Amino acid sequence: MHCGRVTWSGGSRLDRSSLLVEMSMILSASVIRVRDGLPLSASTDYEQGTGVQECRKYFKMLSKKLAQLPDRCTLKTGHYNINFISSLGVSYMMLCTENYPNVLAFSFLDELQKEFITTYNMMKTNTAVRPYCFIEFDNFIQRTKQRYNNPRSLSTKINLSDMQMEIKLRPPYQISMCELGSANGVTSAFSVDYKGAGKISSAHQRLEPATLSAIVAFILSLLCGALNLIRGFHAIESLLQCYLLVYYTGWRNVKSFLTFGLICLCNMYLYELRNLWQLFFHVTVGAFVTLQIWLRQAQGKAPDYDV
């Protein structure tokens, strides 16, 4: 007799995803870099139900839009919820069943964030180039996930109380499917009015992180500006180059080349007042800063990493 026995194969197979929905649990978690959606670490997903696999697509879509979203969000995808928090250029994302308590979900993410910040410095996360280069962090994710999937073992009552109050005062932004589908990379018109986060719009594009050569160029340009203070207009060109190096504006490359042209013209005008070494220094610094402005472009569309 086979009464009361559940089989996973054959014509009467029971869909495992329906059993997952009945349980309150965390299914998976990922650590993702905000500026380009690069996955830094992730838990090993043992659950491979149909609904869980579908949610992996939403992970990919969200990872490409993290820079445009508030720092605490929830996306409801039917029987599952995707929650994430972002801080210091890194986002911590998790998938759980729809009946999993919100306070536990964000407390779980908060623990991941604190451990990751303690373990890895910002320089490492900013310069990472390979997906999952911090895969060893998976060990901590798995241990924390097991604890939170068994709430009776949690000994963080005070932290949960604090998190409950924080969520009440500043609830996570609810992302709708319409908003998720309407955005298309950094050029989309996705903007939200979020309590505590202000207005976030892709019109305020971010530049790529400054390299060491860009920092050196910025300092040299400031030095040239300081040396040219007595000449008025000539100092403005150097300060304008500093601005273009730090901030994104329309026609940024064109402005940088025009500014460099003005620097060359001004040095030609000052030919009789400066020696060749002074002229060479100012023109060379102007060319170097212009090159760094051209190299430091706005963040483009996130690559299609397999999150």
Helices and strands as residue ranges (DSSP letters): H 16-22, E 26-33, E 39-42, H 50-63, G 66-68, E 72-77, E 80-87, E 90-97, H 102-119, H 122-127, G 135-137, H 138-148, G 151-153, H 157-169, E 173-175, H 177-182, G 185-187, E 191-194, E 198-201, H 212-227, G 229-231, H 233-246, H 252-269, H 276-295
